[in-house]
Amino acid sequence: MNISAAMVKDLRLKTGAGMMDCKKALIEAEGDLDKAVDILRKKGIAKAAKKADRVASEGAITIEISDDYKCATISEINSETDFVAQNDNFQALVKKATKHIHVTAPDTVEDLLETEIDGIKFEEFMKAQIAKIGENIIVRRFDRICVEGNGVVNGYLHMGGKIGVIVAAVCDKPEVCDSIKDILKDIAMHIAAMNPKYLDESSIPESVIEKEKEIAVAQLEKEGKPANIIEKILPGKIKKFVEENTLLGQKFVKDDKKTVRQVLEEAAKKAGGTAKIVEFVRYELGEGIEKKGCSFAEEVAQQLGE
């Protein structure tokens, strides 16, 4: 059967597969476009499976904020290389996947894989995307913050998705929530830059405080300070630790004369009420992932072996 260039083009647009793959699939399907799509999907899924053991440590962090600023979702979707992470197809994929996560609100990645997107299981959708893009791609993690009543969320993406933050606050009046949306985005930017470990002093586990006390005492003893002096210095050292490691205690990145707590309180007071931050989530791309070392020659050999 004669396979025209137009048929190949249609199949390529539909699947994103290469021209020769499309032509071979059309010949095998005797010109039936739908059958050719199935053939490519089956081959693509097999190809995707071969890539599944590769370390995906690049990619993008994406956030989705609901129109009413009541819910925010953050996700990290990884690719193997930064080159693919900058690809338009990958960027479209992460936005679509994050929006899907935002709407379906699964509890875990395993639950996400069972959800339906574009009429198929999310797991199959991802396999098709891996085949199309040509690298292992995984949804590594996601979180969602929602508030009810007088609450508001916002978020911030840094360096094109290398760091992402979502943050939530509660207010005493709806108009205060509406008024502090922008400052909440600035606070999300602060979190991206300063990476606070805790929200406030009450969020710090007692074991962490005790450990800091032990370290401080050891340092002061090494300096030759007597016990009675150490007892006087210790509270100040712990106070400094709390200020430096809690969001509300840190100096605001855009105005270091004020703490984040003071900046939020002033913004809420200006709007005629009060507000307090209740939760935040900060993702940094690839944190905790051990990247595999691979020489250029090994990479070429791997490619040729496929």
Order of alpha helices (4+ residues) and beta strands (2+ residues): alpha-alpha-alpha-beta-beta-alpha-alpha-alpha-beta-beta-alpha-beta-beta-beta-alpha-alpha-alpha-alpha-beta-beta-alpha-beta-alpha
